[in-house]
Amino acid sequence: MSFGQAALLAAPTSVAHANGAGPGFVQFADVEKSYDGRTFAVTRMNLTVARGEFLTLLGPSGSGKTTTLNMLAGFERPTHGTITLEGQPVDRLPPYQRNIGMVFQNYALFPHMTVEENVGFPLSVRQVSKADIAARVGRALDMVRLRQFGDRRPSQLSGGQQQRVALARALVFQPSLVLMDEPLGALDKKLREHMQLEIKQIHTMLGVTIVYVTHDQSEALTMSDRVAVFNQGGIAQLGSPDDLYNTPQSSFVASFIGENNTLEGVVDHVSGEQCRVRLNGGGEITALAVGVTQGSSCHVAIRPERLSLSPAPAGGNALSATVDGRIYLGDHLRLLARLANDQVLTVKVGPEATMANGEAVTVSCAPNDCRAFPADAGKAAPFQNRGK
């Protein structure tokens, strides 16, 4: 049986593939969580997840993403607000009544059981017949390409194989929703990247709804339909990977998603969508104005690949700098360019670049490739999202 055949046999019956369309499958309505009654791990969250969507909750430690996942799983109860799944409130239901599959970082496999017994466990506790268990376990193991390891114990498998078993166990009973909490955190880089593609392929084949927690921004960008970037108990921004990378709405999101240069300064004036910024210590730059006002302190965000050492385009920015370092990364170089005000920019250039340390260069960029944010915009505001 092929991977695709196994996936189709195991697929839930009424799943629409999600690119953001469709009614709310999971909804958080005014949800808050406090552990001590004084401070909030999650604040005033309104969030909708579409059926069949792959949504990633991304953020640093302590940002509220895992608390949000635990409330959805039933391991924590919200202090305030309502969580619904397929239109039914679940915030007071125990985990075993929510029809949710879970995949954890530590796999959580039973060491005394074989692979087949581990995968079949959710079916046995649901009192499925032995014949059905055998058939469904076989299909699930085919789906993750581990049929030949069915009689082994978890200790006889590699980390990647154990994670595949955990994934098969989470999918074997055809849950309405699968939650994944840092599932690849214990794997090495190469295996982690391979498993990212496998999980995404399974999601595409089955159309199952997945809510995924990670602090790894590259993992989130690779796998997700949408990403919710968490910060200080709220969602700083929610959008597609492309939206978050190319049109961040705050300095925090710009710095957390992908590599970013940040220049500090004061807004000299605002004209339409652009503003002119006086950089701290000297120099000026024109950027897109994102919530800044004249006279306010700001952070200007610029991606390294948007900077160039060629002459500035018409109306573009040109900054005098000195090469302060070279980082060789195979297919490209990262040049560290120190400006006259002592701020340092990282510039992505081709591997053939010959600029030496101490050499004078001009760093240029288009104003539309620079985004000026209020200097205090790193804190997440209460996020409202009732739909896509």
Phi, psi and omega in degrees: 000133182282164176304314181296319179297316179299318181296318181292324179294328183270354190291142173297159190276332185233067183243127174261133179297136186258126163237020181112349182274165174100166182290166179293122179270314172242135177224132169256124180241109178053043185277133174226153176219124174232136178268337184239000180082359182239315179248154185245128173283330176224134185235126170039059184265128171237112189216137178241134175245128181280154176300132178082002183280150169254102181251129178252134173262112188241137176172169178288171177301137179081010184274348178110356185292316181289324175300319178298315179296318181295326176292322178292324179286335183101004178282338175228150176255139177293145175289326181210149176099180186228140173244128178239147176233120185053039176084356182252132178298134180236000188292348176248002178276142173292160184305320187289349179260007185261354181056048182242133173270146182232138173233123185253164178296323184267015176072317179057038176275152177279116186293335183273356180257153173286173177301313180299319181293322177297312182293324182280350185303313180300332179282322180295321179288342175267007175060038173286147182296154182299323180295318178293321179300312182301316182293316184288324176296318179300315179296320180295319179290326173299321183298324179257011175058049179229020183305322185287350181255016187300330183265007179271161174268157179306325182294344180266007182247157173285170179300317179295321178293320177298322179291328175294321177298316179299322179292317178298319179296324180289337184258344192296330181264015176053061181291158177284341185208140176240129178250136181232121184250100181047050189293340184251008186296335183268000184263155177288167190303312184296315180292323178299316180294323177295317181292329175303314181293322180294315180296318179295323178294317178297319177299317180296319182290318185272331185071017181288150177280130181233131169245122194236132179251132175204159170252003183266107186293327179293323176298317179296317181293326183289321195257338199265149164286314175222158179231131172257113181272116182267146174202124175053046173086001180222173178266115179287325178196145178232129180180183176290159176307320179296317179300313184294322183285316187267335180227059177297147183257001177207162178298324180298311182296319180300321182278332183277329181262110178076178178278144188209144169261140177234121175251137182259143179188194180232137180289118181279315173199159179242132179224105182065233182274351184248163176218157176254128185243129171273115182286144176301128179089358177120149181100159180224156178209144176259135185215165170292135180269116180244085177079015181262157177233159181301134178087354182271152173288146183212165171243129178257121182257133180220127176288143181303324182285348178272353178267150182221156173258009177271168180303147182294142175293166179304126181076009183272178179266141175224123183236129177283138184209171176232135179296124185248355180174158180228130178239114183273125182234029175084279183276353177200169175247147167255111176266133174265116184248114182270122179282169180297333179273009176080000172285147186245132175251142171262126183241127178272120181228169180292158183293344181277356182301138187247006183301133182260159175304135181090351181284139178282134179222164172245121179264126183235158178195155177280144178305324181289350175265003177243139181232123180262123181243152171304142184296337181258022187271013180284342183276137181283130173276157175306129189259132180244119177214104182266353181196201184278000000 
